[in-house]
Amino acid sequence: MAGKFILDKAKNGFKFNLVAGNNEIIATSEVYVSKTNAKKGIESVRKNCTAEIEDQTVEGYATLRNPKFEIYKDKAGKFRYRLKASNGEIIASGEGYTTKQNVKNGIESIKTNAPAAEVVDKSAEA
């Protein structure tokens, strides 16, 4: 089963989640002011999902140019990632993972699911 982008209303605009075939959320967007901008964000994830990975948890890591996935540790010590577009804007981020391998698996799932994922627009529903 293929992944899909679920576009929905947010408190102050619109956001999307990339959901894998098993219905697990693998990426979440920032909140966009308009639905048009959220759809552009989806296209940006599709376009940039093949980016290289910058592992910021390794001492002396090489800084890559955008677009890129950044792996980092949050304040709680969990591994997370964010996908940055070529302009440096964060276009998608993931949940906290207990291991670096799990965060890498999440990134691979985005690379697999995002390019052909259909867009399901739930923002018009009541």
C-alpha positions as CSV (number, residue, x, y, z in Angstrom):
1,M,0.0,0.0,0.0
2,A,1.4,3.4,-1.0
3,G,1.9,6.4,1.2
4,K,-0.2,9.5,1.1
5,F,-0.1,13.1,2.0
6,I,-3.0,14.1,4.3
7,L,-3.7,17.8,3.9
8,D,-5.8,19.2,6.7
9,K,-6.8,22.4,8.5
10,A,-4.6,23.5,11.5
11,K,-5.4,26.1,14.2
12,N,-3.9,29.0,12.1
13,G,-3.9,27.6,8.6
14,F,-3.1,24.3,6.9
15,K,-0.7,21.4,7.4
16,F,0.0,18.0,6.0
17,N,1.3,14.7,7.2
18,L,3.0,12.1,5.1
19,V,1.6,8.7,6.1
20,A,3.2,5.4,5.1
21,G,1.2,2.5,3.7
22,N,0.8,1.1,7.3
23,N,-0.9,4.4,8.3
24,E,2.1,5.5,10.4
25,I,2.8,9.3,10.2
26,I,6.4,9.6,9.0
27,A,6.6,13.3,8.4
28,T,4.7,16.4,9.5
29,S,4.8,19.9,8.0
30,E,4.9,23.3,9.6
31,V,1.6,25.3,9.6
32,Y,1.0,27.2,6.3
33,V,-1.2,30.3,6.1
34,S,-2.9,29.1,2.9
35,K,-3.9,25.7,1.4
36,T,-2.0,26.8,-1.8
37,N,1.2,27.2,0.3
38,A,0.6,23.8,2.0
39,K,0.3,22.2,-1.5
40,K,3.5,23.9,-2.5
41,G,5.1,22.4,0.7
42,I,4.0,18.9,-0.4
43,E,5.6,19.4,-3.8
44,S,8.7,20.7,-2.1
45,V,8.9,17.5,0.0
46,R,8.5,15.4,-3.2
47,K,11.2,17.4,-4.9
48,N,13.7,17.4,-2.0
49,C,13.1,13.9,-0.5
50,T,16.2,12.5,-2.2
51,A,18.4,14.9,-0.3
52,E,21.6,13.8,1.5
53,I,21.6,13.3,5.3
54,E,23.6,15.6,7.6
55,D,24.1,13.8,10.9
56,Q,24.5,16.5,13.5
57,T,24.8,14.0,16.3
58,V,28.4,13.2,15.2
59,E,31.2,15.4,16.4
60,G,32.8,17.4,13.6
61,Y,30.0,16.5,11.1
62,A,30.3,18.0,7.6
63,T,27.8,20.8,6.9
64,L,25.9,20.0,3.7
65,R,24.2,22.4,1.4
66,N,20.4,22.5,1.3
67,P,18.3,20.7,0.5
68,K,19.2,18.1,3.2
69,F,17.8,16.0,6.0
70,E,19.3,16.9,9.3
71,I,19.5,14.3,12.1
72,Y,19.8,15.8,15.6
73,K,19.0,15.1,19.2
74,D,16.2,17.0,20.9
75,K,16.2,18.2,24.5
76,A,14.8,14.9,25.7
77,G,17.7,13.1,24.1
78,K,15.6,11.5,21.3
79,F,16.8,11.4,17.7
80,R,14.8,13.5,15.2
81,Y,15.1,14.7,11.6
82,R,14.0,17.7,9.6
83,L,14.0,18.1,5.9
84,K,15.1,21.5,4.7
85,A,14.4,22.8,1.2
86,S,17.0,24.5,-0.9
87,N,16.1,27.9,0.7
88,G,16.8,26.5,4.1
89,E,13.1,26.4,5.2
90,I,12.0,23.3,7.2
91,I,9.4,21.6,5.1
92,A,8.9,18.4,7.1
93,S,10.0,16.9,10.4
94,G,9.6,13.6,12.2
95,E,8.8,12.3,15.7
96,G,11.4,11.5,18.3
97,Y,13.1,8.1,17.9
98,T,15.0,6.2,20.5
99,T,17.8,5.1,18.1
100,K,19.6,6.7,15.2
101,Q,18.8,3.7,13.1
102,N,15.1,4.2,13.6
103,V,15.4,7.9,12.5
104,K,17.3,6.7,9.4
105,N,14.6,4.2,8.7
106,G,12.0,7.1,8.9
107,I,14.0,9.1,6.4
108,E,14.2,6.1,4.0
109,S,10.4,5.7,4.4
110,I,10.0,9.3,3.2
111,K,12.3,8.7,0.3
112,T,10.3,5.7,-0.7
113,N,6.8,7.1,0.0
114,A,6.9,10.8,-0.9
115,P,7.5,10.8,-4.7
116,A,4.3,9.0,-5.7
117,A,2.1,9.6,-2.6
118,E,-1.4,10.8,-3.5
119,V,-2.7,13.9,-1.8
120,V,-5.9,13.4,0.3
121,D,-7.5,16.8,1.1
122,K,-9.4,16.6,4.4
123,S,-9.4,20.4,4.9
124,A,-12.8,20.8,3.2
125,E,-14.5,18.2,5.5
126,A,-16.6,19.3,8.4
